[in-house]
Amino acid sequence: MLKISAAEIGAEGIGKSYGSFAALTDVSLTIAPGEFLTLLGPSGSGKTTFLMILAGFEAATTGRLTLNGADMTATPAETRAFGMVFQGYALFPHMTVEQNIAFPLKVQGRSDGDIKRRVAEMIEMVGLGGHGHKRPSGLSGGQQQRVALARALAYDPPVLLLDEPFSALDKNLRGQMQDEVRRLHREIGTTFVFVTHDQSEALALSSRVAIFNHGVLEQIAAPKDAYECPANRFVAEFLGDINILPLTDVSSRHDGAQASFEGQNLQMTSGLGGPSGTLAVRPEYMSLCLTPPQTGNAIKAVLRDLTYLGAETQLSLTTPGGVSLRLSSPTATLPQGLASGMTVWVAWPADRGTFL
């Protein structure tokens, strides 16, 4: 398959205000050619507003946009020629699959022969062979989304923008379309900018994730780095389950830092930001012990609840100081005889906690 010439996008100090309300504040980032960048955040975080500014459908109040180094801040949407896949597909209901895919090519003034060849390529690429004569009403939700993808990619756009394209699909179809989009990105090579509020979707698909909160870009990083090394408490709590331990008496050591939590001495390998703070530890890195372990960090807790999920068991605990903890443990590795109300030890390696 022919690779598309991917584009680099730059955003410098982008802000967007609606009266006194700031939807975006000083957003700066660079999207590399061929990257799969996901804009992630809760509802109202500003991620869709930023996508609309990239598309040219909204004008930034402040800041500058560049495309391959050239200023495109004032460039109209139709001149940017970016591909766009909308949440609601936005297919023409009176047109067939072939006609929907052909529409942007006709707007470009391509020859009939070129259009016919390209439409056939796109139908084959998205796995809709035999459906070209059908109208959208005769297709499933997943098939309609494939048509929307084919139409957006038909004219070789340097950038493809996707606005929560899978939100209307059921779980199985959603998984299939995630695989499809990942394959298309790998084969075509264009720059993808994807909006979602689904953390697992963002982690699975992206080269990098840009995490928004109240119009502010909190962190941009590779999925593993954002999950393992969150920049702040919002990112830590937004990306999956996490345990937050308030710390006191934080001090540096030759191999990292040490601190106190409810009278227990804890070790950390991450850097310090001050004499106090919080330690963030993912539940999957914690283990449950009946006696104090000889190495690593450990704190006392009372077991409140066990939820059996087959191969995995989730546990809810409370420390003597009232801090709630959640653990995820392989069922086969749990100590025998666990019951609610027992006092146990929760342990984790020093290098599995992040100081915030």
TORKEVO-655295 format. One line per 4 residues: for each residue x, y, z of C-alpha. Coordinates in steps of 0.5 Angstrom, whole numbers, plus 2048, in hexadecimal, padded with zeros to 3 digits. Example, Ala and Ser with C-alpha at 12.3 -4.5 7.8 and 13.67 -1.06 7.14 Angstrom:
819,7F7,810; 81B,7FE,80E $
end
This chain:
800,800,800; 802,807,7FE; 805,80B,804; 802,812,805 $
807,818,806; 806,819,80E; 806,820,811; 809,823,817 $
804,828,81B; 806,82D,820; 802,831,825; 805,836,829 $
801,839,82F; 7FA,838,82C; 7F5,83B,830; 7ED,83B,82F $
7E8,83F,833; 7E1,840,833; 7DF,846,836; 7E2,845,83D $
7E3,83E,83D; 7EA,83B,83B; 7E9,834,837; 7F0,834,835 $
7F6,837,839; 7FD,838,836; 7FD,831,832; 804,830,82F $
806,829,82C; 809,826,825; 806,821,822; 80B,81D,81E $
80A,81A,817; 807,814,817; 806,814,81E; 7FF,811,821 $
7FE,816,826; 7F7,815,82B; 7F4,81B,82E; 7F2,818,835 $
7EE,81B,83B; 7E7,81B,83E; 7E1,81F,83B; 7E2,826,83B $
7E9,826,83B; 7EB,829,835; 7ED,824,830; 7E8,824,82B $
7E8,82C,82B; 7F0,82B,829; 7EE,826,824; 7E9,82B,821 $
7EE,830,821; 7F3,82C,81D; 7EE,82A,818; 7EC,831,817 $
7E5,831,819; 7E7,835,81F; 7EB,83B,820; 7F0,83C,825 $
7F0,842,82A; 7F7,842,82B; 7FD,83E,828; 800,83C,822 $
7FF,835,81D; 804,833,818; 804,82D,813; 80B,82B,811 $
80E,831,814; 809,836,810; 804,83A,814; 7FD,838,813 $
7FA,83B,819; 7F5,83F,814; 7F5,83A,80E; 7ED,838,80D $
7EB,830,80F; 7EA,82F,807; 7F1,831,805; 7F5,82D,80B $
7F2,827,807; 7F2,822,80E; 7EE,81C,80E; 7E9,81C,813 $
7E5,816,816; 7DF,819,81B; 7DC,815,821; 7D5,814,81D $
7D8,812,816; 7D5,818,812; 7D4,814,80C; 7CF,816,806 $
7C9,812,807; 7C7,812,800; 7CE,810,7FD; 7D0,809,7FD $
7D7,807,800; 7DA,808,7F9; 7D7,80F,7F9; 7D9,811,800 $
7E0,80F,7FF; 7E1,813,7F8; 7DE,819,7FA; 7E4,81D,7FD $
7E8,81A,7F7; 7E2,81D,7F2; 7E3,824,7F6; 7EB,824,7F5 $
7E9,823,7ED; 7EC,81C,7EC; 7EB,818,7E6; 7E5,813,7E5 $
7EB,80E,7E4; 7EF,810,7EA; 7E9,810,7EF; 7E6,809,7ED $
7ED,806,7EE; 7EE,80A,7F5; 7E7,808,7F7; 7E8,801,7F6 $
7EF,801,7FA; 7EC,804,800; 7E6,7FF,800; 7EB,7FA,800 $
7EF,7FD,805; 7EA,7FD,80A; 7E7,7F7,809; 7E0,7F9,805 $
7E1,7F5,7FF; 7DA,7F3,7FC; 7D6,7F9,800; 7D8,7FF,7FB $
7D1,7FF,7F9; 7CE,800,7FF; 7CB,806,803; 7CD,807,80A $
7C6,805,80D; 7C8,7FE,80A; 7CF,7FE,80E; 7D0,7FC,815 $
7D3,801,81A; 7DA,7FE,819; 7D9,7FE,811; 7D7,805,811 $
7DD,807,815; 7E2,804,810; 7DE,808,80B; 7E0,80E,80F $
7E7,80C,80F; 7E8,80A,808; 7E5,811,806; 7E9,815,80A $
7F0,811,808; 7EE,811,800; 7F1,818,7FE; 7F8,816,802 $
7F7,81B,808; 7FD,81D,80B; 7FA,81D,812; 7F4,819,814 $
7EF,81B,81A; 7EB,817,81E; 7E6,819,822; 7E4,814,827 $
7E2,80F,821; 7E0,809,825; 7DC,80C,82A; 7D5,809,827 $
7D8,802,826; 7D7,7FC,82B; 7DD,7F9,82E; 7DE,7F4,829 $
7DE,7F8,823; 7E2,7FE,827; 7E8,7F9,828; 7E7,7F7,820 $
7E7,7FE,81E; 7ED,7FF,823; 7F1,7FA,81F; 7EF,7FD,819 $
7F1,804,81A; 7F8,801,81D; 7F9,7FD,816; 7F7,803,812 $
7FC,808,816; 802,802,815; 800,801,80E; 7FF,808,80B $
804,80C,810; 800,813,810; 800,817,816; 7FA,815,81B $
7F7,819,820; 7F1,816,824; 7ED,818,82A; 7EA,814,82F $
7E8,813,836; 7E9,80C,837; 7F0,80B,83A; 7F1,804,838 $
7F0,806,831; 7F5,80B,831; 7FA,807,834; 7F9,801,82F $
7F9,806,829; 7FE,80B,82A; 805,80D,828; 804,813,82E $
7FE,815,832; 7FD,81C,833; 7F9,81D,83A; 7F4,823,83B $
7F0,825,841; 7EC,82C,841; 7F0,82E,83B; 7F7,82D,83D $
7FB,828,83A; 7FE,824,840; 803,81F,83D; 805,81D,836 $
808,816,836; 809,80F,833; 803,80B,836; 808,807,83B $
80B,80D,83D; 805,811,83F; 802,80B,843; 809,809,846 $
80B,810,848; 805,815,848; 807,81C,848; 802,81E,84E $
7FC,81B,852; 7F7,81C,84D; 7FB,818,848; 7FC,813,84D $
7F5,812,84F; 7F2,813,848; 7F6,80D,844; 7F3,807,848 $
7F3,805,84F; 7F8,808,854; 7FA,808,85B; 7FC,80F,85E $
800,80F,865; 801,816,868; 808,817,86A; 80C,81B,870 $
813,81B,871; 815,81A,86A; 81D,81B,869; 822,819,864 $
827,813,864; 82C,811,860; 828,80C,85C; 821,810,85C $
81D,812,862; 81A,810,868; 814,812,86C; 80F,811,871 $
807,80E,870; 804,80D,877; 80A,80C,87B; 80D,807,875 $
813,808,872; 813,808,86A; 818,808,865; 817,80B,85E $
81C,80B,858; 818,811,855; 81A,818,856; 818,81D,85B $
814,824,85A; 814,826,861; 814,824,869; 80D,821,868 $
808,81E,862; 805,818,860; 807,811,85E; 803,80E,858 $
803,806,857; 7FF,802,852; 7FB,7FD,855; 7FE,7F7,851 $
805,7F9,854; 803,7F7,85B; 802,7F1,85E; 7FF,7EE,865 $
803,7EB,86A; 801,7E8,871; 808,7EA,874; 80C,7F0,873 $
811,7EE,86D; 818,7EF,86D; 81A,7F3,867; 816,7F9,864 $
811,7FE,867; 80B,7FB,86B; 805,7FE,86F; 800,7FB,874 $
7F9,7FB,872; 7F2,7F8,873; 7EF,7F4,86E; 7E8,7F6,86D $
7E5,7F2,866; 7E7,7ED,861; 7E4,7ED,85A; 7E6,7E6,857 $
7E6,7E7,84F; 7E9,7E0,84D; 7F0,7E1,84C; 7F1,7E8,84F $
7EE,7EA,856; 7ED,7F1,858; 7EE,7F3,85F; 7EC,7F9,863 $
7F0,7FB,869; 7F0,801,86E; 7F7,803,872; 7F6,805,879 $
7F6,80C,877; 7F0,80B,873; 7F3,80B,86C; 7F0,807,867 $
7F4,802,863; 7F2,7FD,85D; 7F6,7F7,85B; 7F6,7F3,855 $
7F9,7EC,856; 7F9,7E6,852; 7F4,7E1,856; 7F9,7DB,856 $
7FF,7DF,85A; 7FA,7E2,85F; 7FB,7DF,866; 7F6,7DA,869 $
7F1,7DC,86E; 7F0,7E3,86C; 7EA,7E6,86F; 7E7,7ED,870 $
7EA,7F0,877; 7F1,7ED,877; 7F7,7F2,878; 7FC,7F0,872 $
802,7F4,86F; 802,7F7,868; 808,7F7,865; 80C,7FA,85E $
813,7FB,85B; 816,802,85D; 816,803,855; 80F,802,854 $
80C,808,857; 80C,80F,854; 80D,815,859; 808,81B,857 $
end
